């Protein structure tokens, strides 16, 4: 396989960012089609990025035999429908996070992909980021000993009006699925699925979470203290403390430009990255590597890990009393 031919499903801001990244990888990627719910929206997006084919419905993109892989960038309330349509048509899929509204939908997509032998990956770009991969290697190699605690937060100041997608239950609104998925995924990258989940939240008038605090616990005795918010700008930092040291990510923990390793009796060690820290190309590159290698799942973003995160998000929502229409 030479250049991988991409289709983009949806035309919002994250689709714009991802498409721009693909077009900046001309030797590896080609964007050949885009789909939206309206022909006008798809055509405007195609004209902006020089994409040859624009579809006013998702099924036409899914049926396009010239598309190797579809990037699903809809709100997560539509991920099950959109990704499922593409998998049914034989397309490989990279699906934005949160992967689905709940673990039941996630299990359906994973079962479908595995039954059809199709590639499927959650667009958890943090897992593909070179510095996060290096941090995980250090922790796995025992650089800080046995992990005791993980702390991470992601909060935006807003304010988001009641009409905004982030406050709409029909679109899976709330802080947890849009922002809290990052702290939860970070903790589970290092510790796996927790044994116990405790959570408290402040809900909006629409009954989605404005602020959620989580305490995850593992049988090893480790725990994670995590927070997400739609009405308070948090530092967006993370820290991993072990029995013999600590790693701090001082800013933008899910797309860091540096982190610091602290160990007793040694000078702090700073690890820095190269290139744009917020690049989405790392996840795109991983998808294309997998497709060229004939892999159906990514070892960096395994589907079992995605399912485990979705189960934790379900458990948090159960404890804070957030349910979406149709659940």
C-alpha positions as CSV (number, residue, x, y, z in Angstrom):
1,X,0.0,0.0,0.0
2,X,1.4,3.4,-1.0
3,X,-0.5,6.5,0.0
4,X,-3.5,5.7,2.2
5,X,-6.8,7.0,0.9
6,X,-8.9,8.7,3.6
7,X,-12.5,9.6,3.8
8,X,-13.6,12.2,6.4
9,X,-17.1,11.8,7.9
10,X,-18.3,15.1,9.4
11,X,-17.1,18.7,8.8
12,X,-16.6,20.2,12.2
13,X,-13.5,21.8,13.7
14,X,-11.8,18.5,14.7
15,X,-12.4,17.2,11.1
16,X,-10.8,20.4,9.8
17,X,-7.8,19.9,12.0
18,X,-7.3,16.3,11.1
19,X,-7.8,16.9,7.4
20,X,-5.2,19.7,7.5
21,X,-2.8,17.2,9.2
22,X,-3.4,14.6,6.5
23,X,-2.7,17.1,3.7
24,X,0.6,17.9,5.4
25,X,1.6,14.3,5.0
26,X,1.4,14.1,1.2
27,X,3.8,11.1,0.8
28,X,1.6,9.0,3.1
29,X,-2.0,10.2,2.9
30,X,-4.5,11.3,0.4
31,X,-8.0,12.7,1.3
32,X,-10.3,11.5,-1.4
33,X,-13.8,12.1,-0.1
34,X,-15.8,13.9,2.6
35,X,-19.4,13.4,3.8
36,X,-21.8,15.5,5.8
37,X,-25.5,15.4,6.4
38,X,-25.9,18.0,3.7
39,X,-24.4,18.3,0.3
40,X,-23.8,22.0,0.8
41,X,-21.7,21.4,3.9
42,X,-19.7,18.6,2.3
43,X,-19.1,20.6,-0.8
44,X,-17.9,23.7,1.1
45,X,-15.5,21.4,3.1
46,X,-14.2,19.7,0.0
47,X,-13.6,23.0,-1.8
48,X,-11.7,24.4,1.2
49,X,-9.3,21.4,1.3
50,X,-9.2,20.4,-2.4
51,X,-11.0,17.1,-1.8
52,X,-12.3,15.5,-5.1
53,X,-15.6,14.0,-3.9
54,X,-18.2,15.4,-1.5
55,X,-21.3,13.4,-0.3
56,X,-24.4,14.8,1.3
57,X,-25.0,11.5,3.1
58,X,-22.8,9.1,5.1
59,X,-23.8,5.9,3.2
60,X,-22.3,7.1,0.0
61,X,-18.9,7.7,1.7
62,X,-19.1,4.3,3.3
63,X,-19.7,2.7,-0.1
64,X,-16.9,4.5,-1.9
65,X,-14.5,1.7,-2.9
66,X,-11.7,4.2,-3.4
67,X,-11.6,4.9,0.4
68,X,-9.3,2.8,2.5
69,X,-10.2,4.3,5.9
70,X,-12.8,6.7,7.2
71,X,-12.1,9.2,10.0
72,X,-15.4,9.5,12.0
73,X,-15.5,13.0,13.5
74,X,-19.2,13.4,14.4
75,X,-20.3,14.1,18.0
76,X,-20.0,10.9,20.0
77,X,-23.7,10.4,20.1
78,X,-23.5,9.5,16.4
79,X,-20.3,7.4,16.5
80,X,-22.2,4.1,16.7
81,X,-24.2,4.8,13.6
82,X,-21.5,6.4,11.6
83,X,-18.7,4.0,12.4
84,X,-21.0,1.0,12.1
85,X,-22.1,2.1,8.7
86,X,-18.5,2.3,7.5
87,X,-17.5,-1.1,9.0
88,X,-20.5,-2.8,7.5
89,X,-19.4,-1.5,4.1
90,X,-15.9,-2.9,4.6
91,X,-14.1,0.4,5.4
92,X,-11.4,0.7,8.1
93,X,-12.4,3.2,10.7
94,X,-10.6,5.7,13.0
95,X,-13.4,6.9,15.4
96,X,-13.1,10.0,17.6
97,X,-13.3,9.8,21.3
98,X,-15.3,9.4,23.4
99,X,-15.5,6.3,21.3
100,X,-19.3,6.0,21.8
101,X,-22.0,7.1,24.3
102,X,-21.6,4.0,26.4
103,X,-19.9,0.6,26.7
104,X,-22.8,-1.3,25.0
105,X,-22.4,0.7,21.8
106,X,-18.6,0.3,22.0
107,X,-18.9,-3.4,22.4
108,X,-21.2,-3.6,19.3
109,X,-18.7,-1.7,17.2
110,X,-15.7,-3.8,18.4
111,X,-17.7,-7.0,17.8
112,X,-18.6,-5.8,14.3
113,X,-15.0,-4.9,13.4
114,X,-13.7,-8.2,14.7
115,X,-16.4,-10.3,12.9
116,X,-15.6,-8.6,9.6
117,X,-11.9,-8.5,10.0
118,X,-11.9,-4.7,9.6
119,X,-9.5,-2.3,11.2
120,X,-11.0,-0.1,14.0
121,X,-9.2,2.3,16.3
122,X,-10.3,5.0,18.8
123,X,-8.8,8.4,17.9
124,X,-7.1,8.7,21.3
125,X,-4.2,10.8,20.0
126,X,-2.6,11.0,23.4
127,X,-1.7,7.3,23.3
128,X,0.2,7.9,20.0
129,X,2.0,11.0,21.2
130,X,5.8,10.3,21.3
131,X,6.3,11.8,24.8
132,X,3.3,9.9,26.3
133,X,4.8,6.7,24.8
134,X,8.1,7.5,26.4
135,X,6.5,8.2,29.7
136,X,4.7,4.9,29.6
137,X,7.9,3.1,28.8
138,X,9.7,4.7,31.8
139,X,6.8,3.7,34.1
140,X,6.8,0.1,32.7
141,X,10.6,-0.1,33.1
142,X,10.3,0.8,36.8
143,X,11.8,4.2,36.6
144,X,9.5,5.4,39.5
145,X,8.9,2.0,41.1
146,X,5.4,0.8,41.7
147,X,2.7,3.3,40.7
148,X,0.9,4.6,43.8
149,X,-1.2,7.6,42.5
150,X,-2.1,9.3,39.3
151,X,-3.5,12.8,39.2
152,X,-4.9,14.5,36.1
153,X,-7.4,17.2,35.2
154,X,-9.0,18.8,32.1
155,X,-11.3,21.8,32.5
156,X,-12.5,24.7,30.3
157,X,-13.7,28.0,31.5
158,X,-16.7,28.3,29.1
159,X,-19.3,29.5,29.7
160,X,-21.2,27.3,27.3
161,X,-24.8,28.3,26.7
162,X,-27.6,25.8,27.1
163,X,-27.9,25.5,23.3
164,X,-24.3,24.3,23.0
165,X,-23.5,20.7,22.0
166,X,-21.6,20.2,25.3
167,X,-24.8,20.8,27.3
168,X,-27.1,18.8,25.1
169,X,-28.0,15.4,26.5
170,X,-29.1,14.2,23.0
171,X,-25.6,14.7,21.8
172,X,-23.9,13.1,24.9
173,X,-23.2,16.5,26.5
174,X,-21.3,17.1,29.7
175,X,-17.7,17.4,30.8
176,X,-17.1,13.7,31.2
177,X,-17.3,12.3,27.7
178,X,-15.6,15.3,26.0
179,X,-12.9,16.2,28.6
180,X,-12.9,13.6,31.4
181,X,-12.1,10.8,28.8
182,X,-8.6,12.2,28.8
183,X,-7.7,11.9,32.5
184,X,-9.5,8.5,32.7
185,X,-7.6,7.2,29.6
186,X,-4.3,8.5,31.0
187,X,-4.8,6.7,34.3
188,X,-5.8,3.5,32.6
189,X,-2.9,3.6,30.2
190,X,-0.7,3.2,33.2
191,X,-2.8,1.1,35.5
192,X,-5.4,-0.7,33.5
193,X,-9.1,-0.9,34.4
194,X,-9.9,0.1,38.0
195,X,-11.5,-2.2,40.5
196,X,-13.6,0.6,42.1
197,X,-15.0,3.9,40.9
198,X,-16.2,6.7,43.0
199,X,-17.5,10.0,41.6
200,X,-19.3,13.2,42.4
201,X,-20.6,15.9,40.1
202,X,-22.4,19.2,39.7
203,X,-25.1,18.9,37.0
204,X,-26.5,21.5,34.7
205,X,-30.2,22.3,34.2
206,X,-30.1,19.9,31.3
207,X,-28.8,17.1,33.6
208,X,-25.4,16.8,32.1
209,X,-22.2,17.2,34.2
210,X,-20.6,20.6,34.5
211,X,-17.9,19.4,36.9
212,X,-17.0,15.9,37.8
213,X,-14.5,14.5,40.3
214,X,-13.4,10.9,40.2
215,X,-11.5,8.6,42.5
216,X,-10.4,5.3,40.8
217,X,-8.9,2.5,42.8
218,X,-7.0,-0.6,41.9
219,X,-6.4,-3.9,43.8
220,X,-2.7,-3.0,44.0
221,X,-3.6,-0.1,46.3
222,X,-3.0,2.5,43.6
223,X,-5.6,5.2,43.0
224,X,-6.2,8.0,40.6
225,X,-7.7,11.4,41.5
226,X,-9.2,12.9,38.3
227,X,-11.3,16.0,37.4
228,X,-13.0,17.5,34.4
229,X,-15.0,20.7,34.1
230,X,-17.0,22.8,31.6
231,X,-17.1,25.9,33.8
232,X,-13.6,26.2,35.3
233,X,-10.2,26.4,33.5
234,X,-8.0,23.9,35.2
235,X,-4.2,23.6,34.8
236,X,-4.6,20.5,32.6
237,X,-1.6,18.9,34.3
238,X,-0.8,15.3,35.3
239,X,1.4,13.6,37.8
240,X,2.3,9.9,38.3
241,X,3.8,9.1,41.7
242,X,5.5,5.8,42.4
243,X,7.3,4.1,45.3
244,X,10.7,5.5,44.0
245,X,9.9,8.7,42.2
246,X,7.4,10.9,40.3
247,X,6.8,12.1,36.8
248,X,5.1,15.5,36.3
249,X,3.6,16.9,33.1
250,X,3.3,20.6,33.8
251,X,1.0,21.7,31.1
252,X,-1.3,20.1,28.5
253,X,-0.8,16.6,29.8
254,X,-2.4,14.8,26.8
255,X,-0.2,16.6,24.2
256,X,2.9,17.5,26.2
257,X,6.0,19.2,25.0
258,X,7.9,18.1,28.1
259,X,7.7,16.1,31.3
260,X,10.0,15.9,34.3
261,X,11.2,12.8,36.1
262,X,12.0,13.2,39.8
263,X,13.9,10.5,41.7
264,X,15.4,10.7,45.2
265,X,19.1,11.6,45.2
266,X,19.2,12.6,41.6
267,X,18.7,15.8,39.6
268,X,15.3,16.2,37.9
269,X,15.4,14.8,34.3
270,X,13.5,16.7,31.7
271,X,12.2,14.9,28.6
272,X,11.3,17.2,25.7
273,X,9.6,16.6,22.3
274,X,10.2,17.7,18.8
275,X,7.8,19.3,16.3
276,X,4.3,20.6,17.1
277,X,3.1,19.3,20.4
278,X,-0.6,19.3,19.4
279,X,-0.1,17.4,16.1
280,X,-2.7,14.8,15.2
281,X,-0.4,13.2,12.7
282,X,0.9,10.7,15.2
283,X,-2.5,8.9,15.3
284,X,-2.9,9.2,11.6
285,X,0.6,7.7,11.1
286,X,-0.3,4.8,13.5
287,X,-3.5,4.0,11.5
288,X,-1.5,3.9,8.2
289,X,1.2,1.8,9.7
290,X,-1.4,-0.7,10.9
291,X,-3.1,-0.8,7.5
292,X,0.1,-1.4,5.6
293,X,1.1,-4.1,8.1
294,X,-2.3,-5.8,7.8
295,X,-3.1,-5.3,11.5
296,X,-6.7,-5.1,12.5
297,X,-6.1,-3.4,15.8
298,X,-3.4,-0.9,17.0
299,X,-1.1,-2.1,19.8
300,X,-0.9,1.6,20.9
301,X,-4.7,2.0,21.1
302,X,-6.0,-1.5,21.7
303,X,-9.7,-2.0,21.4
304,X,-9.8,-3.9,24.8
305,X,-8.4,-0.8,26.4
306,X,-11.0,1.4,24.7
307,X,-13.7,-0.9,26.0
308,X,-12.3,-0.7,29.5
309,X,-12.3,3.1,29.4
310,X,-15.9,3.1,28.3
311,X,-16.9,0.8,31.2
312,X,-15.3,3.3,33.6
313,X,-17.1,6.2,32.0
314,X,-20.3,4.3,32.3
315,X,-19.6,3.6,36.0
316,X,-18.9,7.3,36.6
317,X,-22.1,8.4,34.9
318,X,-24.0,5.8,37.0
319,X,-22.6,7.3,40.2
320,X,-23.3,11.0,39.2
321,X,-26.8,10.3,37.8
322,X,-26.2,11.2,34.2
323,X,-28.2,9.2,31.6
324,X,-28.7,10.0,27.9
325,X,-31.9,9.7,25.9
326,X,-32.6,6.1,24.8
327,X,-30.3,4.5,27.4
